[in-house]
Amino acid sequence: MATEQRLAISYCRISTKVKGKSVEESVGYQQQEINNYAKQKGLELIREFSDVGYSGKNTDRPELKEMVEYLRYTELKIEELIIYSIDRFGRDLQHNIKQMLVISNLVKVSFVTFPISSEADSFKFMFLLRTGVAQDERERLLMRCASGRSNKILNRKSFDGNYYPLGLIKEEDSETLISTSPSKIVDLQQE
């Protein structure tokens, strides 16, 4: 008697689009780990969903939406949704909680890099904790990047981008940036 293959789907996300690389190449390392996990657990991966170029803070990701709709309406018996890591699922605490409540009512959810599934007693606690860490990491990364850009601009004493760093303005008739003061700022709302 042949055993019926257990079916699974996967979800990957990466926030940057690499010029000249396909979606598969951009999330290839995630998908490879997911494939290994599925094989190890005896699951047949029948569909892959990947959002490339979407921040984890972005709650309007087309493949994530399509995946939820697929889970709601497919006639196939999907056993498991496999995701590389919680931060690849998303980096917005409120959105992650809402989405995971919907998804985990439809299918078992497992994460590869932090081996926990929605069937574990501690899943909600660990998911909440790891999502909070993911959101905090995102905010810290943004602050480090902004600080790095600001320091680079201050060291060069000129600016060639679109947005001035906070607290700096462009000197009239020059590319030089200077520190600002309340007397030098025009309130755009009062114009």
Accessible surface in RSA format (square Angstrom, percent):
REM  Atomic radii and reference values for relative SASA: ProtOr
REM  Chains: A
REM  Algorithm: Lee & Richards
REM  Probe-radius: 1.40
REM  Slices: 20
REM RES _ NUM      All-atoms   Total-Side   Main-Chain    Non-polar    All polar
REM                ABS   REL    ABS   REL    ABS   REL    ABS   REL    ABS   REL
RES MET A   1   233.22 120.8 148.40  98.2  84.82 202.0 125.63 106.8 107.59 142.5
RES ALA A   2    99.18  91.2  64.99 100.3  34.19  77.8  74.32 104.7  24.86  65.9
RES THR A   3   126.94  90.3 101.74 103.1  25.20  60.1  74.62 100.2  52.32  79.1
RES GLU A   4   156.88  90.1 130.29  98.6  26.58  63.3  58.64 113.4  98.24  80.2
RES GLN A   5    87.18  48.7  72.30  52.8  14.88  35.4  28.03  59.7  59.15  44.9
RES ARG A   6    97.18  40.8  94.28  48.1   2.91   6.9  48.07  65.7  49.11  29.8
RES LEU A   7    31.69  17.6  31.31  22.4   0.38   0.9  31.31  22.0   0.38   1.0
RES ALA A   8     0.00   0.0   0.00   0.0   0.00   0.0   0.00   0.0   0.00   0.0
RES ILE A   9     0.00   0.0   0.00   0.0   0.00   0.0   0.00   0.0   0.00   0.0
RES SER A  10     0.00   0.0   0.00   0.0   0.00   0.0   0.00   0.0   0.00   0.0
RES TYR A  11     0.00   0.0   0.00   0.0   0.00   0.0   0.00   0.0   0.00   0.0
RES CYS A  12     0.00   0.0   0.00   0.0   0.00   0.0   0.00   0.0   0.00   0.0
RES ARG A  13     1.56   0.7   1.56   0.8   0.00   0.0   0.00   0.0   1.56   0.9
RES ILE A  14    27.95  15.9  27.95  20.8   0.00   0.0  27.95  20.1   0.00   0.0
RES SER A  15    52.84  44.6  38.83  51.8  14.00  32.3  13.39  28.5  39.45  55.3
RES THR A  16    82.31  58.5  79.05  80.1   3.26   7.8  69.66  93.6  12.65  19.1
RES LYS A  17   156.87  76.5 128.46  78.8  28.41  67.6  71.72  64.6  85.15  90.7
RES VAL A  18    68.55  45.1  60.75  55.0   7.80  18.8  64.12  55.7   4.43  12.0
RES LYS A  19   202.99  99.0 171.54 105.3  31.45  74.9 124.87 112.4  78.12  83.2
RES GLY A  20    81.46 100.5   0.00   N/A  81.46 100.5  43.24 118.7  38.22  85.6
RES LYS A  21   111.18  54.2  89.38  54.8  21.80  51.9  40.53  36.5  70.65  75.3
RES SER A  22    52.15  44.1  38.07  50.8  14.08  32.4  44.82  95.4   7.33  10.3
RES VAL A  23    68.88  45.3  64.84  58.7   4.04   9.7  65.24  56.7   3.63   9.9
RES GLU A  24   124.56  71.5 115.90  87.7   8.66  20.6  65.68 127.0  58.88  48.1
RES GLU A  25   104.44  60.0  83.29  63.0  21.15  50.4  36.96  71.5  67.48  55.1
RES SER A  26     8.67   7.3   1.11   1.5   7.56  17.4   3.12   6.7   5.55   7.8
RES VAL A  27     3.42   2.2   3.42   3.1   0.00   0.0   3.42   3.0   0.00   0.0
RES GLY A  28    25.65  31.6   0.00   N/A  25.65  31.6  21.57  59.2   4.08   9.1
RES TYR A  29   112.18  52.4  99.06  56.4  13.12  34.2  90.91  68.3  21.28  26.2
RES GLN A  30     0.00   0.0   0.00   0.0   0.00   0.0   0.00   0.0   0.00   0.0
RES GLN A  31    18.02  10.1  18.02  13.2   0.00   0.0  17.35  36.9   0.67   0.5
RES GLN A  32    96.01  53.7  95.29  69.6   0.72   1.7  38.08  81.1  57.93  43.9
RES GLU A  33    74.84  43.0  73.97  56.0   0.87   2.1  13.12  25.4  61.72  50.4
RES ILE A  34     0.00   0.0   0.00   0.0   0.00   0.0   0.00   0.0   0.00   0.0
RES ASN A  35    57.26  39.5  51.39  49.7   5.87  14.1  20.56  49.5  36.70  35.5
RES ASN A  36    71.10  49.0  64.96  62.8   6.13  14.8  24.93  60.0  46.17  44.6
RES TYR A  37    31.14  14.5  27.61  15.7   3.53   9.2  20.22  15.2  10.92  13.5
RES ALA A  38     3.82   3.5   3.82   5.9   0.00   0.0   3.82   5.4   0.00   0.0
RES LYS A  39   174.22  85.0 153.62  94.3  20.60  49.0 102.53  92.3  71.69  76.4
RES GLN A  40   146.84  82.1 110.67  80.9  36.18  86.1  42.71  90.9 104.14  79.0
RES LYS A  41    99.54  48.6  86.73  53.2  12.80  30.5  35.96  32.4  63.58  67.7
RES GLY A  42    41.59  51.3   0.00   N/A  41.59  51.3  33.55  92.1   8.05  18.0
RES LEU A  43     9.96   5.5   0.00   0.0   9.96  25.0   0.00   0.0   9.96  26.8
RES GLU A  44    79.90  45.9  74.89  56.7   5.01  11.9  28.09  54.3  51.81  42.3
RES LEU A  45    40.98  22.8  12.53   9.0  28.45  71.5  12.53   8.8  28.45  76.6
RES ILE A  46    57.37  32.6  21.88  16.3  35.49  85.5  29.15  21.0  28.22  76.6
RES ARG A  47    83.85  35.2  77.68  39.6   6.17  14.7  28.51  39.0  55.35  33.5
RES GLU A  48    90.19  51.8  65.63  49.6  24.56  58.5  17.66  34.2  72.53  59.2
RES PHE A  49     0.68   0.3   0.68   0.4   0.00   0.0   0.68   0.4   0.00   0.0
RES SER A  50    18.90  16.0  10.71  14.3   8.19  18.9   4.24   9.0  14.66  20.5
RES ASP A  51     1.92   1.3   0.66   0.7   1.27   3.0   1.27   3.0   0.66   0.7
RES VAL A  52    13.60   8.9   6.51   5.9   7.09  17.1   6.51   5.7   7.09  19.2
RES GLY A  53    31.24  38.5   0.00   N/A  31.24  38.5   3.20   8.8  28.04  62.8
RES TYR A  54    63.53  29.7  62.56  35.6   0.97   2.5  31.04  23.3  32.49  40.1
RES SER A  55    38.83  32.8  34.08  45.5   4.75  11.0  31.62  67.3   7.21  10.1
RES GLY A  56     2.27   2.8   0.00   N/A   2.27   2.8   0.00   0.0   2.27   5.1
RES LYS A  57    81.42  39.7  75.21  46.1   6.21  14.8  50.98  45.9  30.44  32.4
RES ASN A  58    52.68  36.3  42.56  41.1  10.12  24.4  17.16  41.3  35.51  34.3
RES THR A  59    63.16  44.9  50.87  51.6  12.29  29.3  19.04  25.6  44.12  66.7
RES ASP A  60    84.78  59.4  78.95  78.6   5.82  13.8  28.24  66.5  56.54  56.4
RES ARG A  61     0.52   0.2   0.30   0.2   0.22   0.5   0.00   0.0   0.52   0.3
RES PRO A  62    68.39  49.8  59.23  54.0   9.16  33.3  64.77  53.5   3.61  22.5
RES GLU A  63    49.40  28.4  49.40  37.4   0.00   0.0  10.51  20.3  38.89  31.8
RES LEU A  64     0.95   0.5   0.95   0.7   0.00   0.0   0.95   0.7   0.00   0.0
RES LYS A  65   107.19  52.3 104.07  63.9   3.12   7.4  70.15  63.1  37.04  39.5
RES GLU A  66    75.30  43.2  69.33  52.4   5.97  14.2  32.76  63.4  42.54  34.7
RES MET A  67     0.00   0.0   0.00   0.0   0.00   0.0   0.00   0.0   0.00   0.0
RES VAL A  68     8.40   5.5   8.40   7.6   0.00   0.0   8.40   7.3   0.00   0.0
RES GLU A  69    74.71  42.9  73.58  55.7   1.13   2.7  42.97  83.1  31.75  25.9
RES TYR A  70    42.24  19.7  32.81  18.7   9.43  24.5  35.52  26.7   6.72   8.3
RES LEU A  71    16.43   9.1   2.70   1.9  13.72  34.5   2.70   1.9  13.72  36.9
RES ARG A  72   110.39  46.4  82.69  42.2  27.70  66.0  18.52  25.3  91.87  55.7
RES TYR A  73   158.70  74.1 136.04  77.4  22.67  59.0 100.80  75.8  57.90  71.4
RES THR A  74    36.36  25.9   8.74   8.9  27.62  65.8  12.69  17.0  23.67  35.8
RES GLU A  75   179.84 103.2 140.25 106.1  39.59  94.3  60.44 116.9 119.40  97.5
RES LEU A  76    94.44  52.6  83.59  59.8  10.85  27.3  85.89  60.3   8.55  23.0
RES LYS A  77   144.39  70.4 131.30  80.6  13.09  31.2 107.65  96.9  36.74  39.1
RES ILE A  78    19.06  10.8   3.80   2.8  15.26  36.8   3.80   2.7  15.26  41.4
RES GLU A  79    54.83  31.5  44.39  33.6  10.44  24.9   4.99   9.7  49.84  40.7
RES GLU A  80     2.05   1.2   2.05   1.6   0.00   0.0   0.05   0.1   2.00   1.6
RES LEU A  81     0.00   0.0   0.00   0.0   0.00   0.0   0.00   0.0   0.00   0.0
RES ILE A  82     0.00   0.0   0.00   0.0   0.00   0.0   0.00   0.0   0.00   0.0
RES ILE A  83     0.00   0.0   0.00   0.0   0.00   0.0   0.00   0.0   0.00   0.0
RES TYR A  84    42.87  20.0  42.87  24.4   0.00   0.0  12.33   9.3  30.54  37.7
RES SER A  85    10.96   9.3  10.96  14.6   0.00   0.0   9.74  20.7   1.21   1.7
RES ILE A  86     5.95   3.4   4.13   3.1   1.83   4.4   4.13   3.0   1.83   5.0
RES ASP A  87    35.02  24.5  32.84  32.7   2.18   5.2   8.04  18.9  26.97  26.9
RES ARG A  88    28.86  12.1  28.86  14.7   0.00   0.0   3.64   5.0  25.22  15.3
RES PHE A  89     0.53   0.3   0.50   0.3   0.03   0.1   0.50   0.3   0.03   0.1
RES GLY A  90     0.00   0.0   0.00   N/A   0.00   0.0   0.00   0.0   0.00   0.0
RES ARG A  91    37.41  15.7  37.41  19.1   0.00   0.0   6.24   8.5  31.17  18.9
RES ASP A  92    18.61  13.0  18.61  18.5   0.00   0.0   0.09   0.2  18.52  18.5
RES LEU A  93    59.65  33.2  59.49  42.6   0.16   0.4  59.49  41.8   0.16   0.4
RES GLN A  94   116.61  65.2 111.43  81.4   5.18  12.3  37.75  80.3  78.87  59.8
RES HIS A  95    25.86  14.1  23.39  16.3   2.47   6.3  20.58  21.2   5.28   6.1
RES ASN A  96     0.15   0.1   0.15   0.1   0.00   0.0   0.00   0.0   0.15   0.1
RES ILE A  97    60.39  34.4  59.07  44.0   1.33   3.2  60.25  43.4   0.14   0.4
RES LYS A  98   120.64  58.9 117.24  71.9   3.40   8.1  78.09  70.3  42.55  45.3
RES GLN A  99    28.18  15.8  28.18  20.6   0.00   0.0   2.93   6.2  25.25  19.1
RES MET A 100     6.77   3.5   6.77   4.5   0.00   0.0   6.77   5.8   0.00   0.0
RES LEU A 101    89.75  50.0  89.36  63.9   0.39   1.0  89.65  63.0   0.10   0.3
RES VAL A 102    52.02  34.2  46.53  42.1   5.49  13.2  51.11  44.4   0.91   2.5
RES ILE A 103     0.00   0.0   0.00   0.0   0.00   0.0   0.00   0.0   0.00   0.0
RES SER A 104    40.51  34.2  19.89  26.5  20.62  47.5   7.14  15.2  33.36  46.7
RES ASN A 105   127.69  88.1  93.03  89.9  34.66  83.4  25.46  61.3 102.22  98.8
RES LEU A 106    72.94  40.6  39.67  28.4  33.26  83.6  43.69  30.7  29.24  78.7
RES VAL A 107    10.83   7.1   0.41   0.4  10.42  25.1   9.81   8.5   1.02   2.8
RES LYS A 108    56.15  27.4  46.82  28.7   9.33  22.2  17.26  15.5  38.89  41.4
RES VAL A 109     0.00   0.0   0.00   0.0   0.00   0.0   0.00   0.0   0.00   0.0
RES SER A 110     1.38   1.2   1.38   1.8   0.00   0.0   1.38   2.9   0.00   0.0
RES PHE A 111     0.91   0.5   0.00   0.0   0.91   2.4   0.02   0.0   0.89   2.6
RES VAL A 112    28.50  18.8  15.35  13.9  13.15  31.7  15.46  13.4  13.04  35.4
RES THR A 113    71.06  50.5  38.26  38.8  32.79  78.2  40.98  55.0  30.08  45.5
RES PHE A 114    49.06  24.5  49.01  30.4   0.05   0.1  49.06  29.7   0.00   0.0
RES PRO A 115   116.78  85.1  88.07  80.3  28.71 104.4  91.48  75.5  25.30 157.3
RES ILE A 116    22.18  12.6  12.97   9.7   9.22  22.2  20.31  14.6   1.87   5.1
RES SER A 117    21.13  17.9  18.34  24.5   2.79   6.4   8.36  17.8  12.78  17.9
RES SER A 118    28.80  24.3   6.84   9.1  21.96  50.6   3.77   8.0  25.03  35.1
RES GLU A 119   125.43  72.0  93.71  70.9  31.72  75.5  43.30  83.7  82.13  67.1
RES ALA A 120    41.29  38.0  23.74  36.6  17.55  39.9  34.09  48.0   7.20  19.1
RES ASP A 121   158.14 110.8 117.99 117.4  40.15  94.9  43.23 101.7 114.91 114.6
RES SER A 122    55.33  46.8  48.68  65.0   6.65  15.3  37.04  78.9  18.30  25.6
RES PHE A 123     9.70   4.9   9.65   6.0   0.05   0.1   9.65   5.8   0.05   0.1
RES LYS A 124   153.93  75.1 147.62  90.6   6.32  15.0  96.25  86.6  57.68  61.4
RES PHE A 125   130.15  65.1 122.65  76.0   7.50  19.5 127.37  77.2   2.78   8.0
RES MET A 126    41.11  21.3  41.11  27.2   0.00   0.0  28.07  23.9  13.04  17.3
RES PHE A 127     8.13   4.1   8.12   5.0   0.00   0.0   8.13   4.9   0.00   0.0
RES LEU A 128    84.23  46.9  82.36  58.9   1.87   4.7  82.36  57.8   1.87   5.0
RES LEU A 129    88.40  49.2  81.32  58.2   7.08  17.8  87.12  61.2   1.28   3.4
RES ARG A 130    96.38  40.5  93.28  47.5   3.10   7.4   5.03   6.9  91.35  55.4
RES THR A 131     0.00   0.0   0.00   0.0   0.00   0.0   0.00   0.0   0.00   0.0
RES GLY A 132    27.39  33.8   0.00   N/A  27.39  33.8  21.76  59.7   5.63  12.6
RES VAL A 133    70.55  46.4  67.65  61.2   2.91   7.0  69.87  60.7   0.68   1.9
RES ALA A 134     2.85   2.6   2.07   3.2   0.78   1.8   2.78   3.9   0.07   0.2
RES GLN A 135    42.10  23.5  42.10  30.8   0.00   0.0   5.62  12.0  36.47  27.7
RES ASP A 136    59.17  41.4  57.72  57.4   1.45   3.4  18.58  43.7  40.59  40.5
RES GLU A 137    85.45  49.1  81.13  61.4   4.33  10.3  34.50  66.7  50.96  41.6
RES ARG A 138    52.73  22.1  51.50  26.3   1.23   2.9  10.87  14.9  41.86  25.4
RES GLU A 139    74.90  43.0  72.99  55.2   1.91   4.5  29.89  57.8  45.01  36.7
RES ARG A 140   137.89  57.9 136.96  69.8   0.93   2.2  34.88  47.7 103.01  62.4
RES LEU A 141    92.24  51.4  92.24  66.0   0.00   0.0  92.24  64.8   0.00   0.0
RES LEU A 142    89.91  50.1  86.98  62.2   2.93   7.4  87.27  61.3   2.64   7.1
RES MET A 143   136.25  70.6 128.36  85.0   7.89  18.8 103.06  87.6  33.19  44.0
RES ARG A 144   149.91  62.9 138.36  70.5  11.55  27.5  72.94  99.7  76.97  46.6
RES CYS A 145    56.34  42.6  46.94  52.3   9.40  22.1  14.14  35.8  42.20  45.5
RES ALA A 146    47.65  43.8  42.66  65.8   4.99  11.4  43.75  61.6   3.89  10.3
RES SER A 147    58.55  49.5  50.43  67.3   8.12  18.7  31.48  67.0  27.07  37.9
RES GLY A 148    38.03  46.9   0.00   N/A  38.03  46.9  32.92  90.3   5.11  11.4
RES ARG A 149   144.16  60.5 140.68  71.7   3.47   8.3  67.02  91.6  77.14  46.7
RES SER A 150    25.93  21.9  25.75  34.4   0.18   0.4  12.11  25.8  13.82  19.4
RES ASN A 151    78.94  54.4  78.18  75.5   0.76   1.8  18.01  43.4  60.93  58.9
RES LYS A 152   126.22  61.6 119.90  73.6   6.32  15.1  69.13  62.2  57.09  60.8
RES ILE A 153    11.86   6.7  11.73   8.7   0.13   0.3  11.73   8.4   0.13   0.3
RES LEU A 154    71.74  40.0  69.81  49.9   1.93   4.9  70.88  49.8   0.87   2.3
RES ASN A 155   125.18  86.3  95.59  92.4  29.59  71.2  29.13  70.1  96.05  92.8
RES ARG A 156   106.56  44.7  79.83  40.7  26.73  63.6  63.48  86.8  43.08  26.1
RES LYS A 157   132.15  64.5 128.02  78.5   4.14   9.8  86.65  78.0  45.50  48.5
RES SER A 158    38.80  32.8  38.80  51.8   0.00   0.0  18.65  39.7  20.15  28.2
RES PHE A 159    18.16   9.1  14.12   8.7   4.04  10.5  14.45   8.8   3.71  10.6
RES ASP A 160   126.10  88.3  90.03  89.6  36.07  85.3  44.17 104.0  81.93  81.7
RES GLY A 161    44.55  54.9   0.00   N/A  44.55  54.9  25.59  70.2  18.96  42.5
RES ASN A 162   134.72  92.9 102.25  98.8  32.47  78.2  17.25  41.5 117.47 113.5
RES TYR A 163   188.97  88.2 174.96  99.5  14.00  36.4 129.56  97.4  59.41  73.2
RES TYR A 164   100.39  46.9  77.88  44.3  22.51  58.6  54.74  41.1  45.64  56.3
RES PRO A 165    20.93  15.3   7.46   6.8  13.47  49.0  19.50  16.1   1.43   8.9
RES LEU A 166   185.21 103.1 153.56 109.9  31.66  79.6 158.29 111.2  26.93  72.5
RES GLY A 167    37.19  45.9   0.00   N/A  37.19  45.9  26.30  72.2  10.90  24.4
RES LEU A 168    17.55   9.8  10.87   7.8   6.68  16.8  10.87   7.6   6.68  18.0
RES ILE A 169    47.75  27.2  47.75  35.6   0.00   0.0  47.75  34.4   0.00   0.0
RES LYS A 170    79.32  38.7  63.27  38.8  16.05  38.2  25.01  22.5  54.32  57.9
RES GLU A 171    73.50  42.2  69.85  52.8   3.65   8.7  20.89  40.4  52.61  43.0
RES GLU A 172   158.33  90.9 137.92 104.3  20.41  48.6  59.33 114.8  99.00  80.8
RES ASP A 173   155.88 109.2 105.38 104.9  50.49 119.4  44.87 105.6 111.01 110.7
RES SER A 174    38.80  32.8  22.87  30.5  15.93  36.7  24.62  52.4  14.18  19.9
RES GLU A 175    95.94  55.1  92.07  69.7   3.87   9.2  53.33 103.1  42.62  34.8
RES THR A 176    47.97  34.1  47.89  48.5   0.08   0.2  21.39  28.7  26.58  40.2
RES LEU A 177    11.67   6.5   1.37   1.0  10.30  25.9   1.37   1.0  10.30  27.7
RES ILE A 178    50.53  28.8  45.65  34.0   4.88  11.8  50.53  36.4   0.00   0.0
RES SER A 179    79.23  67.0  69.79  93.1   9.44  21.7  36.75  78.3  42.48  59.5
RES THR A 180    37.69  26.8  15.96  16.2  21.72  51.8  16.17  21.7  21.52  32.5
RES SER A 181    39.15  33.1  35.87  47.9   3.29   7.6  35.72  76.1   3.43   4.8
RES PRO A 182   123.96  90.3 107.77  98.2  16.19  58.9 110.84  91.5  13.12  81.5
RES SER A 183   107.80  91.1  65.18  87.0  42.62  98.2  59.37 126.4  48.43  67.8
RES LYS A 184   104.07  50.8  78.94  48.4  25.13  59.8  60.25  54.2  43.83  46.7
RES ILE A 185   100.55  57.2  79.22  59.0  21.33  51.4  82.00  59.0  18.55  50.3
RES VAL A 186    93.59  61.6  77.40  70.1  16.19  39.0  80.98  70.4  12.62  34.2
RES ASP A 187    68.02  47.6  57.43  57.2  10.60  25.1  26.19  61.6  41.83  41.7
RES LEU A 188   142.91  79.6 125.58  89.8  17.34  43.6 125.73  88.3  17.19  46.2
RES GLN A 189   172.52  96.5 135.98  99.4  36.54  87.0  50.10 106.6 122.42  92.9
RES GLN A 190   152.26  85.1 116.72  85.3  35.53  84.6  41.96  89.3 110.30  83.7
RES GLU A 191   149.35  85.7  82.86  62.7  66.49 158.3  65.67 127.0  83.68  68.3
END  Absolute sums over single chains surface
CHAIN  1 A    12459.5      10199.9       2259.7       6736.1       5723.4
END  Absolute sums over all chains
TOTAL         12459.5      10199.9       2259.7       6736.1       5723.4
